[in-house]
């Protein structure tokens, strides 16, 4: 209790309203818009950014291009060899990371205030001047091929990959972000250069920054890193969420089967997004408190764990879940999932369920305020999904306004047991 009190006081000192977030909307000389939270309580600065694009931008037969490209951004630039780049990060206490997802590329910078110039210089080099040397390309390709082979031998990862391959109808959505062994070997240096040019555009970036930095310095450094990027008409990288229903078995010798299941869900910009989150929290997203866990784990002992969660894109999304069980109990466990899908679709949730989920989602949100990196990421996410500058003030109001009748009516349209798709990897007795 004392720890919680200290944490609350900490938030109050930083933010006038601990349930809100005071930030500035700023624009650089080159026209780049970003959000800033200035917090001088610690000598740290964190930057988060997202570019629309990701694996959806990869060419046919060259899946994994974007992921390979982002993996090479710190493997040699105009001003640094790969070894010198990593050495400079260590010596200056700088952390830089890049990652690729289906629909976007993300990155972060963490740096102590005394090394701001060095940190932003390194980020500038990685973002603007990667050289994609042939020897580094070959090195990282070998690492990725090894990683793909490990994934293929891991039944849980294999099940997730196979689920997406058979669940989605769109060819681009089926593909793995890492690509395949074959597609990795098809990627040329020129493909990487083109991928970088296609995605890294200054009208295609969303930026959040938090920590001990004033607005003038923030503008200067953001222009330094992103201001020289090309200004282009960006393509539509919206995922096409057309999905299948039914089931598919991938035979793998194993004493247990891994099952991934899902159906069409909601996008982040859907007005019913929080209603969907609350419903899923009750169904399978609430850990030990969820219905799936209580019915399938506690009462039946069919699994060790079972879960469901929302995967929202901007306009569309999916509901996805999973479990592992003995081969002989796969069918029984699947039927229990279908039963719980039917129950929540037909009967909805209770008043206590609704109140508990509201309390959780309102209370847990403050975890995003615990450090500069999480705050910068939050600022980026709100901009990326166009949630509005008043999002932090209205979020709790949106949750509070959800009433039982409306959410239960929505449950009947959201959850469709007939639309569920099951991917089973193992030797199920079906």
C-alpha positions in Angstrom: 0.0 0.0 0.0 2.9 2.3 0.9 4.5 1.6 -2.5 1.3 2.5 -4.3 1.0 5.7 -2.3 4.6 6.7 -3.2 3.9 5.9 -6.9 0.7 8.0 -6.8 2.6 11.0 -5.3 5.3 10.5 -8.0 2.7 10.8 -10.7 1.0 13.8 -9.0 4.3 15.6 -9.0 4.9 15.0 -12.7 1.3 15.5 -13.9 -1.3 17.9 -12.4 -3.9 15.2 -13.0 -2.5 11.7 -12.5 -5.2 10.3 -14.8 -4.3 12.7 -17.5 -1.1 13.6 -19.3 0.2 17.1 -19.9 2.0 17.3 -23.2 2.9 19.8 -25.9 2.0 19.5 -29.6 4.9 20.8 -31.5 6.1 21.2 -35.1 9.7 21.5 -36.4 10.9 23.9 -39.1 10.7 21.1 -41.7 7.0 20.5 -40.7 7.4 17.4 -38.6 4.7 17.2 -35.9 5.4 15.5 -32.6 4.2 15.4 -28.9 6.5 16.2 -26.0 6.3 15.6 -22.2 9.0 17.5 -20.5 10.0 15.9 -17.2 13.2 17.0 -15.4 12.9 14.6 -12.5 15.5 12.4 -14.0 18.3 13.2 -16.5 16.9 10.8 -19.1 15.3 11.3 -22.6 13.3 8.8 -24.5 12.1 9.0 -28.1 9.6 6.7 -29.8 8.6 6.7 -33.4 6.5 4.7 -35.9 6.5 4.6 -39.7 3.5 3.1 -41.5 4.7 0.3 -43.7 6.2 -2.9 -42.3 6.0 -6.3 -43.8 2.9 -5.4 -45.9 5.3 -3.4 -48.1 7.5 -6.4 -48.9 7.6 -7.6 -52.5 6.2 -10.9 -53.6 8.8 -13.6 -53.1 10.9 -11.3 -51.0 9.0 -11.5 -47.7 11.1 -10.4 -44.8 12.7 -7.4 -46.7 11.5 -4.8 -44.2 12.5 -6.8 -41.2 16.0 -7.4 -42.7 16.3 -3.7 -43.5 15.5 -2.6 -39.9 17.9 -5.3 -38.6 20.7 -3.7 -40.6 20.2 -0.1 -39.6 22.8 -0.3 -36.8 25.1 -2.6 -38.8 27.1 0.1 -40.5 26.4 3.7 -41.6 28.3 6.4 -43.5 30.0 7.5 -40.3 30.3 4.2 -38.4 31.3 0.6 -38.9 29.0 -1.9 -37.3 31.5 -2.5 -34.5 32.1 1.3 -33.9 28.4 2.0 -33.9 27.7 -0.5 -31.1 30.8 0.6 -29.2 29.7 4.2 -29.3 26.3 3.3 -28.0 27.8 1.4 -25.1 30.3 4.2 -24.3 27.6 6.9 -24.3 24.9 5.0 -22.5 22.7 5.0 -25.6 20.0 2.5 -26.5 18.6 2.4 -30.0 16.2 -0.2 -31.3 14.2 -0.9 -34.5 11.5 -3.5 -35.2 9.2 -4.4 -38.0 5.6 -5.5 -37.8 3.0 -6.3 -40.4 1.8 -2.7 -40.8 4.5 -0.5 -39.4 8.2 0.0 -38.4 8.9 1.1 -34.9 12.0 2.6 -33.2 13.2 4.0 -29.9 16.0 6.0 -28.5 17.0 6.2 -24.9 19.8 8.5 -23.8 21.1 10.2 -20.7 20.8 14.0 -20.8 24.6 14.6 -20.8 25.0 12.5 -24.0 22.0 14.0 -26.0 24.2 15.1 -28.8 25.9 11.7 -29.2 22.6 9.8 -28.9 20.8 11.8 -31.6 23.9 11.7 -33.8 23.8 7.9 -33.7 20.1 7.8 -34.3 20.5 10.2 -37.2 23.2 7.9 -38.7 21.0 4.8 -38.4 17.9 6.5 -39.8 19.5 8.5 -42.7 22.8 6.8 -43.6 22.7 3.0 -43.4 25.0 1.6 -46.0 23.8 -2.0 -46.2 27.3 -3.5 -46.7 27.3 -6.9 -48.4 29.2 -8.7 -45.6 26.8 -7.3 -43.0 23.8 -8.3 -45.1 25.1 -11.8 -45.4 25.8 -12.0 -41.6 22.3 -10.8 -40.6 20.7 -13.1 -43.2 22.4 -16.1 -41.6 21.2 -14.9 -38.2 17.6 -14.6 -39.5 17.7 -18.0 -41.3 18.9 -19.6 -38.0 16.1 -17.8 -36.2 13.5 -19.0 -38.7 14.6 -22.6 -38.4 14.4 -22.3 -34.6 10.8 -21.0 -35.0 9.9 -23.9 -37.2 11.1 -26.3 -34.5 9.1 -24.6 -31.8 5.6 -25.9 -31.7 4.0 -22.7 -30.2 5.7 -20.4 -32.8 4.9 -22.8 -35.6 1.2 -22.9 -34.6 1.1 -19.0 -34.6 2.7 -18.8 -38.0 0.5 -21.5 -39.5 -2.6 -19.9 -38.0 -1.9 -16.6 -39.8 -1.0 -18.5 -43.0 -4.4 -20.3 -43.1 -6.6 -17.8 -41.2 -6.0 -14.8 -43.4 -7.2 -14.7 -47.0 -5.0 -11.8 -48.1 -1.6 -13.0 -49.4 0.2 -10.1 -47.6 -1.4 -10.9 -44.3 -0.5 -14.5 -44.5 3.2 -13.8 -44.7 5.6 -13.9 -41.8 7.4 -10.7 -40.8 10.7 -12.5 -40.8 10.0 -14.1 -44.2 11.1 -17.6 -45.1 14.5 -19.2 -45.7 13.9 -19.0 -49.5 12.6 -15.4 -49.5 15.5 -14.2 -47.3 18.0 -15.5 -49.8 16.1 -13.7 -52.6 16.5 -10.3 -51.1 19.2 -8.1 -52.7 21.0 -5.0 -51.4 19.0 -2.9 -53.8 15.8 -4.3 -52.3 16.9 -3.1 -48.9 17.8 0.4 -50.2 14.3 0.6 -51.9 12.6 -0.6 -48.7 14.3 2.1 -46.7 13.3 4.8 -49.2 9.7 3.6 -49.3 9.0 3.5 -45.6 11.3 6.2 -44.1 9.5 9.3 -45.2 9.0 12.4 -43.0 5.3 12.6 -43.8 5.0 9.0 -42.7 6.3 9.3 -39.1 4.7 9.6 -35.7 6.9 10.8 -32.9 6.6 11.0 -29.1 9.4 12.3 -26.8 9.6 12.4 -23.0 12.2 13.4 -20.4 14.6 16.1 -19.5 14.6 18.1 -22.7 12.9 21.4 -23.6 10.8 22.1 -26.6 13.4 24.0 -28.6 16.0 21.3 -28.2 13.5 18.7 -29.0 12.5 20.5 -32.2 16.2 20.8 -33.2 17.0 17.2 -32.7 13.9 15.8 -34.3 14.6 17.9 -37.4 18.2 16.7 -37.3 17.1 13.0 -37.3 14.0 13.1 -39.5 14.0 16.5 -41.3 16.1 15.4 -44.2 14.0 12.3 -45.0 12.1 12.4 -48.4 8.6 13.8 -48.5 6.5 11.4 -50.5 2.9 10.4 -51.2 2.7 7.3 -49.0 0.9 4.2 -50.0 -2.0 2.7 -48.1 -0.6 0.1 -45.8 -3.9 -0.8 -44.2 -4.2 -4.5 -43.5 -6.9 -6.4 -45.3 -8.6 -8.5 -42.6 -10.5 -11.0 -44.6 -10.5 -14.3 -42.7 -11.5 -17.9 -42.8 -13.5 -20.1 -40.4 -13.3 -23.8 -39.6 -10.1 -25.7 -38.6 -6.8 -27.1 -39.9 -4.5 -29.7 -38.5 -0.8 -29.6 -39.0 0.6 -33.0 -38.0 3.7 -32.8 -35.7 4.9 -35.6 -33.4 4.3 -34.2 -29.9 2.6 -35.4 -26.7 0.6 -32.2 -26.7 -1.2 -30.2 -29.3 -0.9 -26.4 -29.6 -4.1 -24.7 -30.7 -4.5 -21.1 -31.9 -8.0 -19.9 -32.5 -9.6 -16.6 -33.6 -12.2 -14.7 -35.5 -12.6 -11.2 -37.0 -12.4 -8.4 -34.3 -12.4 -4.6 -34.2 -10.0 -1.9 -35.3 -8.5 0.6 -32.9 -10.5 3.4 -34.4 -13.8 1.5 -33.9 -16.1 3.4 -31.5 -16.8 0.0 -29.8 -13.1 -0.7 -29.2 -13.3 -0.3 -25.4 -16.5 -2.4 -25.3 -14.6 -5.1 -27.1 -11.7 -4.9 -24.7 -14.0 -5.2 -21.7 -15.8 -8.2 -23.2 -12.5 -9.9 -24.0 -11.2 -9.2 -20.5 -14.1 -11.1 -19.1 -13.8 -13.9 -21.7 -10.1 -14.6 -21.9 -8.0 -11.5 -21.3 -8.3 -11.3 -17.5 -5.9 -14.0 -16.6 -7.0 -16.1 -13.6 -10.3 -14.2 -13.5 -11.3 -14.9 -17.1 -14.1 -17.3 -18.0 -12.0 -19.4 -20.3 -9.4 -19.9 -17.5 -12.0 -20.8 -14.9 -14.1 -23.1 -17.1 -11.3 -24.8 -19.0 -8.4 -24.8 -16.5 -9.9 -24.7 -13.0 -13.1 -26.7 -13.5 -12.0 -29.2 -16.2 -8.2 -29.2 -15.8 -7.8 -29.5 -19.6 -5.0 -26.9 -20.0 -2.3 -25.2 -18.0 -3.2 -21.8 -19.4 -5.6 -20.4 -21.9 -6.0 -16.9 -23.2 -7.6 -14.5 -25.7 -6.7 -11.0 -26.7 -7.5 -8.3 -29.3 -5.1 -7.5 -32.1 -6.4 -4.2 -33.5 -5.1 -2.5 -36.6 -6.4 1.0 -37.5 -9.7 0.1 -39.1 -9.9 -3.6 -38.7 -8.7 -6.3 -36.3 -9.0 -9.8 -35.0 -9.6 -11.7 -31.7 -7.0 -14.3 -31.2 -6.5 -16.9 -28.4 -4.6 -20.1 -27.7 -3.9 -23.1 -25.5 -2.0 -26.3 -25.2 -3.5 -29.6 -24.2 -3.0 -33.4 -24.4 -3.7 -34.8 -27.9 -6.7 -36.8 -26.6 -8.4 -33.7 -25.1 -8.1 -31.3 -28.0 -11.6 -31.8 -29.3 -13.1 -31.4 -25.8 -11.1 -28.2 -25.1 -12.1 -26.7 -28.5 -15.7 -27.5 -27.7 -15.4 -25.7 -24.3 -14.0 -22.6 -26.1 -16.9 -22.7 -28.5 -19.3 -23.0 -25.5 -17.9 -19.9 -23.9 -18.0 -18.0 -27.2 -21.7 -18.9 -27.4 -22.4 -17.9 -23.8 -20.9 -14.5 -24.0 -22.6 -13.9 -27.4 -26.0 -15.0 -26.1 -25.9 -13.9 -22.4 -23.2 -11.2 -22.4 -21.6 -10.3 -19.1 -22.8 -9.4 -15.6 -22.8 -6.0 -13.9 -20.0 -7.1 -11.6 -18.0 -8.3 -14.7 -18.5 -4.8 -16.2 -17.5 -2.9 -13.1 -14.4 -5.1 -12.5 -13.2 -4.7 -16.1 -13.7 -0.9 -16.0 -11.8 -0.7 -12.7 -8.9 -2.7 -14.2 -8.7 -0.7 -17.4 -8.8 2.6 -15.7 -6.4 1.7 -13.0 -3.8 -0.1 -15.1 -3.5 2.8 -17.6 -1.2 4.6 -15.1 1.4 2.0 -15.7 2.2 3.8 -19.0 3.4 6.7 -16.9 6.1 4.9 -15.0 9.1 5.9 -17.2 10.1 8.1 -20.1 10.2 5.3 -22.6 6.6 4.1 -21.9 5.4 7.7 -22.0 7.0 8.4 -25.3 5.5 5.2 -26.7 2.1 6.2 -25.5 2.4 9.6 -27.2 3.3 7.8 -30.4 0.5 5.3 -30.3 -2.2 8.0 -29.7 -0.9 10.0 -32.7 -0.5 6.9 -34.9 -4.1 5.9 -34.4 -5.4 9.5 -34.6 -7.1 9.1 -31.2 -7.1 12.9 -30.6 -5.3 15.4 -28.4 -8.0 15.0 -25.8 -7.6 11.3 -25.6 -6.0 11.3 -22.1 -8.8 13.4 -20.7 -11.6 11.5 -22.3 -10.4 7.9 -22.0 -11.9 7.3 -18.6 -15.1 9.0 -19.7 -15.4 6.7 -22.7 -15.0 3.6 -20.4 -17.4 5.0 -17.7 -20.1 5.6 -20.3 -20.3 2.0 -21.4 -23.5 0.5 -20.0 -24.5 -3.1 -19.5 -27.4 -3.3 -22.0 -25.3 -1.7 -24.8 -22.2 -3.9 -24.2 -24.3 -7.1 -24.1 -26.1 -6.1 -27.3 -22.7 -5.5 -28.9 -21.4 -8.9 -27.6 -24.1 -10.7 -29.7 -22.6 -9.1 -32.8 -19.0 -9.3 -31.9 -18.6 -12.9 -30.9 -19.7 -15.4 -33.6 -18.9 -19.1 -32.6 -19.7 -20.1 -36.2 -16.9 -17.9 -37.4 -14.1 -19.3 -35.2 -11.0 -20.7 -36.9 -8.8 -23.3 -35.1 -5.3 -24.1 -36.1 -4.1 -27.4 -34.4 -0.5 -28.3 -34.5 0.3 -31.8 -33.0 -1.2 -35.3 -33.1 -4.8 -34.6 -31.9 -7.2 -37.4 -31.4 -9.9 -35.9 -33.6 
